[in-house]
């Protein structure tokens, strides 16, 4: 099995990772880099519960991610990211802030 190329960044206490080839495909298809998408996780109005795998929407982006803990750090693996639709943005604006 070949070694996979993993991209990473950190925002505060959260670490983000992704497959580099998937990130390049996502950027080409949706125009959103995974580094840019990671910046949206600073928002506190998370409309979804603490699912291990979930679809998340914030003001600018919609994501598919997998969340795990490693060495007391939350690690979010970004699977895909795209611009949020008008409907998703409206739902986000109506979500209460935590």
C-alpha positions in Angstrom: 0.0 0.0 0.0 1.4 3.4 -1.0 2.0 6.3 1.4 -0.8 8.9 1.2 -0.1 12.6 1.0 -1.9 14.4 3.8 -2.4 18.1 4.1 -2.8 19.7 7.6 -3.4 22.9 9.4 -4.3 24.0 12.9 -6.8 26.6 14.2 -6.6 27.1 17.9 -7.1 23.8 19.7 -8.3 22.0 16.6 -6.2 20.2 14.0 -7.4 19.7 10.4 -6.3 17.1 8.0 -7.2 16.0 4.4 -6.1 13.9 1.5 -4.0 16.2 -0.7 -5.3 14.7 -4.0 -8.9 15.1 -2.8 -8.2 18.7 -1.8 -6.9 19.5 -5.3 -10.0 17.9 -6.9 -12.3 19.7 -4.5 -10.6 23.1 -5.3 -11.0 22.4 -9.0 -14.6 21.3 -8.8 -16.0 23.6 -6.1 -13.5 26.5 -6.0 -12.9 26.0 -2.2 -9.5 25.0 -0.7 -9.6 22.9 2.4 -7.4 25.5 4.1 -10.0 28.1 3.5 -12.8 25.8 4.5 -11.0 25.1 7.9 -11.3 28.8 8.7 -15.1 28.4 8.9 -14.8 26.1 11.9 -14.2 29.1 14.2 -17.9 29.9 14.1 -20.0 28.9 17.1 -23.4 28.4 15.4 -23.0 24.8 14.5 -26.4 23.5 13.4 -25.6 19.8 13.7 -25.1 17.6 16.7 -21.8 15.9 17.7 -22.0 13.2 15.0 -18.8 11.3 14.1 -19.5 11.9 10.4 -21.7 14.9 9.6 -22.6 17.5 7.1 -22.0 21.0 8.4 -23.1 24.4 7.2 -21.8 27.8 8.2 -22.0 31.2 6.7 -19.8 30.5 3.7 -19.2 26.8 3.3 -20.9 23.4 3.5 -18.7 20.4 4.5 -18.5 16.7 4.9 -16.1 15.9 7.7 -15.1 13.1 10.1 -14.2 14.1 13.7 -11.9 12.2 16.1 -9.7 12.9 19.1 -6.0 12.2 19.1 -3.7 13.0 22.0 -6.4 15.3 23.6 -6.7 17.3 20.4 -9.8 17.4 18.2 -8.9 16.3 14.6 -11.3 17.2 11.8 -10.7 15.4 8.6 -12.2 17.4 5.7 -13.7 15.1 3.1 -15.3 17.8 0.9 -16.2 21.5 1.0 -18.2 23.8 -1.2 -19.9 27.2 -1.0 -23.1 27.1 1.0 -26.4 27.5 -1.0 -28.8 30.3 -0.3 -31.1 27.9 1.6 -28.2 26.7 3.7 -27.1 30.3 4.5 -30.7 31.2 5.5 -30.8 28.2 7.9 -27.4 29.2 9.3 -28.6 32.7 10.0 -31.6 31.4 11.9 -29.5 29.0 14.1 -28.9 30.3 17.6 -25.4 31.2 18.6 -23.8 29.0 21.3 
